[in-house]
Amino acid sequence: MTGNDNIDAAEEFERRRARIRTRYLAPTDTRPPSSARGLHHTALVSSDVERTVQFYQGLLEFPLTELIENRDYPGSSHFFFDIGNRNLLAFFDFPGLDLGPYQEVLGGLHHVAISVEPERWNRLRDRLIEAGIELVEHSEVSLYFRDPDGARLELIADPLGEMYGSTVL
């Protein structure tokens, strides 16, 4: 691919975004309210319940709120962490199933972004580094890293409803 091909592709992608914005993105003051009350929980898969609790509660400071049997798979656990604002991050384990390692696939999870206060963001960045967790810092407000099973997470210091200084909600 040549430099001109990259420019042409970038221009085409921007034209597509502009078309979609024009067609679907209503101005804030005319946008109808959502039919949803909020995100109840996002569920990920864990290969080791205790290791997951140690990572999310012990390292990231998200309190474990419940640990029950998964109603859909006997012997499997369903457990929840408080990520603030009455939102939960949930997990299932599936003992006995060989699920393989985490993968990003179409229709799958790219990352979970969790807003934290800037002071806590700084402290958690230091804790992740001290724990030897490989991370990428972006725009001085985002930390990207993977959990013990490879799920990609983002801790973002921007307030809920903002993204890199722009209002998105």
PyMOL commands that set and color helices and strands:
alter all, ss='L'
color gray80, all
select helices_A, chain A and resi 3-24+28-30+49-59+118-130
alter helices_A, ss='H'
color red, helices_A
select strands_A, chain A and resi 41-46+64-69+77-82+88-93+112-115+135-138+142-146+152-156+162-163+166-167
alter strands_A, ss='S'
color yellow, strands_A
deselect
rebuild
show_as cartoon
